[in-house]
């Protein structure tokens, strides 16, 4: 990746691993990613969980997503299809990559790099 910089909101109960379902998470750790290897914790944000007892509020879902509108990506252990679609409509991409936070972010960055290569190769003239 170039020296692009973006924020990732990570759903984690302990700040060590990506281990929270988006709708049940109350704590998100915000990381800034610069280039392909510079990952640093910027802040911690607390929200009211969307899901309570198996039900969720669409209004609270949107409110929570708006708390992360400066983030390009959401990293979670799980996210429902409706929440993922709403995130996308607000300009965020949600990914389920559970594991140690820094390793999961590194996987996300690698995925983004591969997608860009694929997009470049299929849009150019020299497609094989």
N, C-alpha and C positions, 0 to 999 in steps of 0.2 A: 504494500500500500504506500501511497505517497505520504507526505507529512500532514495528511488530513487528521483532524481532531474531532471526536464525537463523544457523547455521553451514553453510558449504558446503565440502566436501572436494574439491579440484581435483587431478586427476592430471596432473602436468607434470614433464618432465625438466629444465626450465630455470627454472621460476618465472615465465616470461613468457607462454607460451602453453599452452593445454589441448592436449596432444599425446600423451598416453599412454593405452594400452589398460588398463582396470582391472586385468586379470589379470597384466599384465606390469609394471605400475608399482611402483616401490619408494619413490617420493617423492610425497607429497601436501601441498599447501599449503592451510591452513585459513583461510578468510576469514569474517569476520563481516559480515553485511548488516543494516543498520538502516534502516528506512524504504525508500524506493525508490531512493536515490542514495548512501547512505553505505556504501562498501565498503572494508574494511580487512583487511590481512593480520594474522592472529593468531599463527600458528605454522606450523612445518613438521614433518611426521611421516614417519618412515621405517618401512616394513614389508618383509617378505620377499615377493617376487612370488609370486603364486598359480600362474601358468603357467610350466612349465619344459619346454622341448622339445615343446610341443604338448599336454602332459598337465597336469592340475591336480588338486590335492587339495581335496576338499570341506571337509575339516577346516580347512585353511589358509585357504580362502575365507571360512569363517565367522569364523575368528580375525581375519582382516584387516578384515572388515566390522565386527566388534565394536570395533575400534580407532577407528571413526568413528561410534559410536552416539550421540555428542552432536551429530552433524551431521544436518541435515534433508535435505540434498541431496548427491549425488555428481555431479561434473561431469567427464566423461571424453571421450576421442576415440572410444572404442569400449568396449562392455561386452556380454558374452554374455547370452543370455536367462536362463540359470540363475542367474547372478550377480545380474542385475537383480531377479529374483523373490525371491532370498534377501535382498537389500537391502530390498526392499519389506516382506518378512515381519518385518524388524527395525526397521521404521518410517522407512526412508530411501527417497527417490526418486532414481533414477539418470537422468541426461540426457547424451546425446551432443551436445555443442556445442563442437567444436574451434574454436580461434581465440585471439586475445589474451585473457588471463584476465579482465580487467575488462570487456571487451566481451561475453564469453560470459556472465559473471555478470549483466550488464545485460540480455541477451537472456532469461536465465532469469527474472529479476524481472518483465520485461514479460509473459512467458508466464504466470507465476503470476497476475499482475493480470488478464489476459484470462480465464483459467480461473475466477477468482473472480467476475468480472462475468457470465460465462456461467452459473455455478452459481446466482448470486443471481437472474438474470433467469428461469431455468427453474424455480426453486423458489417464486417469488413468485406473486401473483395476477395481476399485470399483464403476463403473457407475451403477446407479439404474434405 
